[in-house]
Amino acid sequence: IQMDGYRTLKAGQAVRFDVHQGPKGNHASVIVPVEAETAA
């Protein structure tokens, strides 16, 4: 999770992320909360 301070997300919080193929299928990386992205 890409953000300042303690990294936590709330249920239903909007995020942006990249999808990568891993050995067990797709997984998310570079997870950024949408509010943090607009404030930066």
N, CA, C and O atoms as CSV, one atom per row, in Angstrom:
chain,resi,resn,atom,element,x,y,z
A,1,ILE,N,N,0.865,-1.179,0.000
A,1,ILE,CA,C,0.000,0.000,0.000
A,1,ILE,C,C,0.899,1.225,0.000
A,1,ILE,O,O,1.723,1.400,0.898
A,2,GLN,N,N,0.741,2.062,-0.997
A,2,GLN,CA,C,1.585,3.243,-1.168
A,2,GLN,C,C,0.915,4.454,-0.528
A,2,GLN,O,O,0.039,5.072,-1.133
A,3,MET,N,N,1.329,4.800,0.708
A,3,MET,CA,C,0.796,5.970,1.400
A,3,MET,C,C,1.689,6.298,2.577
A,3,MET,O,O,2.495,5.466,2.991
A,4,ASP,N,N,1.559,7.502,3.127
A,4,ASP,CA,C,2.344,7.909,4.285
A,4,ASP,C,C,1.750,7.323,5.559
A,4,ASP,O,O,0.555,7.035,5.625
A,5,GLY,N,N,2.605,7.149,6.579
A,5,GLY,CA,C,2.138,6.691,7.885
A,5,GLY,C,C,1.750,5.223,7.889
A,5,GLY,O,O,2.192,4.440,7.048
A,6,TYR,N,N,0.908,4.866,8.863
A,6,TYR,CA,C,0.446,3.487,9.008
A,6,TYR,C,C,-0.403,3.109,7.798
A,6,TYR,O,O,-1.318,3.849,7.439
A,7,ARG,N,N,-0.123,1.997,7.177
A,7,ARG,CA,C,-0.803,1.586,5.953
A,7,ARG,C,C,-2.012,0.725,6.268
A,7,ARG,O,O,-1.876,-0.437,6.652
A,8,THR,N,N,-3.185,1.296,6.107
A,8,THR,CA,C,-4.420,0.561,6.340
A,8,THR,C,C,-5.485,1.040,5.363
A,8,THR,O,O,-5.465,2.189,4.922
A,9,LEU,N,N,-6.398,0.165,5.034
A,9,LEU,CA,C,-7.520,0.508,4.165
A,9,LEU,C,C,-8.814,0.195,4.901
A,9,LEU,O,O,-8.870,-0.734,5.707
A,10,LYS,N,N,-9.854,0.976,4.620
A,10,LYS,CA,C,-11.174,0.740,5.200
A,10,LYS,C,C,-11.996,-0.086,4.221
A,10,LYS,O,O,-11.755,-0.045,3.014
A,11,ALA,N,N,-12.960,-0.831,4.733
A,11,ALA,CA,C,-13.841,-1.622,3.877
A,11,ALA,C,C,-14.552,-0.709,2.892
A,11,ALA,O,O,-15.133,0.299,3.295
A,12,GLY,N,N,-14.517,-1.039,1.626
A,12,GLY,CA,C,-15.184,-0.262,0.597
A,12,GLY,C,C,-14.413,0.947,0.106
A,12,GLY,O,O,-14.900,1.674,-0.760
A,13,GLN,N,N,-13.210,1.183,0.642
A,13,GLN,CA,C,-12.409,2.340,0.237
A,13,GLN,C,C,-11.929,2.157,-1.205
A,13,GLN,O,O,-11.460,1.080,-1.573
A,14,ALA,N,N,-12.045,3.206,-2.014
A,14,ALA,CA,C,-11.613,3.142,-3.412
A,14,ALA,C,C,-10.091,3.199,-3.494
A,14,ALA,O,O,-9.451,4.001,-2.813
A,15,VAL,N,N,-9.521,2.340,-4.333
A,15,VAL,CA,C,-8.075,2.299,-4.530
A,15,VAL,C,C,-7.754,2.158,-6.015
A,15,VAL,O,O,-8.609,1.785,-6.819
A,16,ARG,N,N,-6.504,2.465,-6.362
A,16,ARG,CA,C,-5.963,2.241,-7.703
A,16,ARG,C,C,-4.824,1.245,-7.524
A,16,ARG,O,O,-4.082,1.329,-6.545
A,17,PHE,N,N,-4.673,0.300,-8.457
A,17,PHE,CA,C,-3.625,-0.711,-8.309
A,17,PHE,C,C,-3.214,-1.263,-9.666
A,17,PHE,O,O,-3.935,-1.127,-10.654
A,18,ASP,N,N,-2.043,-1.886,-9.694
A,18,ASP,CA,C,-1.558,-2.596,-10.875
A,18,ASP,C,C,-1.779,-4.085,-10.646
A,18,ASP,O,O,-1.656,-4.570,-9.521
A,19,VAL,N,N,-2.105,-4.810,-11.711
A,19,VAL,CA,C,-2.311,-6.257,-11.630
A,19,VAL,C,C,-1.123,-6.958,-12.277
A,19,VAL,O,O,-0.700,-6.603,-13.377
A,20,HIS,N,N,-0.591,-7.957,-11.578
A,20,HIS,CA,C,0.538,-8.738,-12.088
A,20,HIS,C,C,0.203,-10.220,-12.004
A,20,HIS,O,O,-0.510,-10.652,-11.099
A,21,GLN,N,N,0.720,-10.995,-12.950
A,21,GLN,CA,C,0.545,-12.440,-12.945
A,21,GLN,C,C,1.582,-13.061,-12.022
A,21,GLN,O,O,2.782,-12.867,-12.217
A,22,GLY,N,N,1.132,-13.801,-11.026
A,22,GLY,CA,C,2.026,-14.490,-10.109
A,22,GLY,C,C,1.936,-15.989,-10.319
A,22,GLY,O,O,1.190,-16.443,-11.186
A,23,PRO,N,N,2.678,-16.768,-9.547
A,23,PRO,CA,C,2.674,-18.224,-9.710
A,23,PRO,C,C,1.316,-18.861,-9.404
A,23,PRO,O,O,1.027,-19.956,-9.885
A,24,LYS,N,N,0.484,-18.187,-8.610
A,24,LYS,CA,C,-0.841,-18.724,-8.266
A,24,LYS,C,C,-1.969,-17.897,-8.873
A,24,LYS,O,O,-3.115,-18.006,-8.437
A,25,GLY,N,N,-1.660,-17.073,-9.873
A,25,GLY,CA,C,-2.681,-16.254,-10.520
A,25,GLY,C,C,-2.391,-14.769,-10.346
A,25,GLY,O,O,-1.292,-14.376,-9.957
A,26,ASN,N,N,-3.390,-13.961,-10.640
A,26,ASN,CA,C,-3.222,-12.512,-10.570
A,26,ASN,C,C,-3.114,-12.024,-9.135
A,26,ASN,O,O,-3.709,-12.600,-8.224
A,27,HIS,N,N,-2.340,-10.946,-8.943
A,27,HIS,CA,C,-2.288,-10.280,-7.645
A,27,HIS,C,C,-2.082,-8.784,-7.874
A,27,HIS,O,O,-1.571,-8.364,-8.912
A,28,ALA,N,N,-2.488,-7.992,-6.885
A,28,ALA,CA,C,-2.399,-6.531,-6.984
A,28,ALA,C,C,-1.092,-6.046,-6.379
A,28,ALA,O,O,-0.577,-6.626,-5.424
A,29,SER,N,N,-0.561,-4.960,-6.959
A,29,SER,CA,C,0.618,-4.304,-6.399
A,29,SER,C,C,0.475,-2.805,-6.628
A,29,SER,O,O,-0.411,-2.371,-7.365
A,30,VAL,N,N,1.328,-2.023,-6.010
A,30,VAL,CA,C,1.298,-0.555,-6.086
A,30,VAL,C,C,-0.125,-0.072,-5.779
A,30,VAL,O,O,-0.749,0.611,-6.591
A,31,ILE,N,N,-0.618,-0.435,-4.606
A,31,ILE,CA,C,-1.975,-0.096,-4.186
A,31,ILE,C,C,-1.977,1.318,-3.614
A,31,ILE,O,O,-1.244,1.607,-2.668
A,32,VAL,N,N,-2.800,2.200,-4.187
A,32,VAL,CA,C,-2.851,3.600,-3.767
A,32,VAL,C,C,-4.303,3.975,-3.487
A,32,VAL,O,O,-5.142,3.872,-4.382
A,33,PRO,N,N,-4.621,4.409,-2.256
A,33,PRO,CA,C,-5.979,4.893,-1.983
A,33,PRO,C,C,-6.287,6.102,-2.870
A,33,PRO,O,O,-5.418,6.951,-3.072
A,34,VAL,N,N,-7.492,6.193,-3.394
A,34,VAL,CA,C,-7.854,7.266,-4.314
A,34,VAL,C,C,-7.754,8.627,-3.644
A,34,VAL,O,O,-7.303,9.570,-4.294
A,35,GLU,N,N,-8.152,8.790,-2.363
A,35,GLU,CA,C,-8.048,10.078,-1.693
A,35,GLU,C,C,-6.599,10.527,-1.580
A,35,GLU,O,O,-6.313,11.708,-1.773
A,36,ALA,N,N,-5.693,9.636,-1.279
A,36,ALA,CA,C,-4.275,9.980,-1.145
A,36,ALA,C,C,-3.723,10.429,-2.492
A,36,ALA,O,O,-2.875,11.320,-2.549
A,37,GLU,N,N,-4.188,9.830,-3.558
A,37,GLU,CA,C,-3.717,10.175,-4.891
A,37,GLU,C,C,-4.161,11.585,-5.267
A,37,GLU,O,O,-3.374,12.329,-5.851
A,38,THR,N,N,-5.391,11.976,-4.954
A,38,THR,CA,C,-5.886,13.298,-5.320
A,38,THR,C,C,-5.298,14.385,-4.428
A,38,THR,O,O,-5.171,15.528,-4.865
A,39,ALA,N,N,-4.935,14.055,-3.184
A,39,ALA,CA,C,-4.360,15.028,-2.254
A,39,ALA,C,C,-2.891,15.296,-2.551
A,39,ALA,O,O,-2.370,16.354,-2.195
A,40,ALA,N,N,-2.217,14.348,-3.201
A,40,ALA,CA,C,-0.775,14.491,-3.456
A,40,ALA,C,C,-0.475,15.443,-4.580
A,40,ALA,O,O,0.691,15.663,-4.908
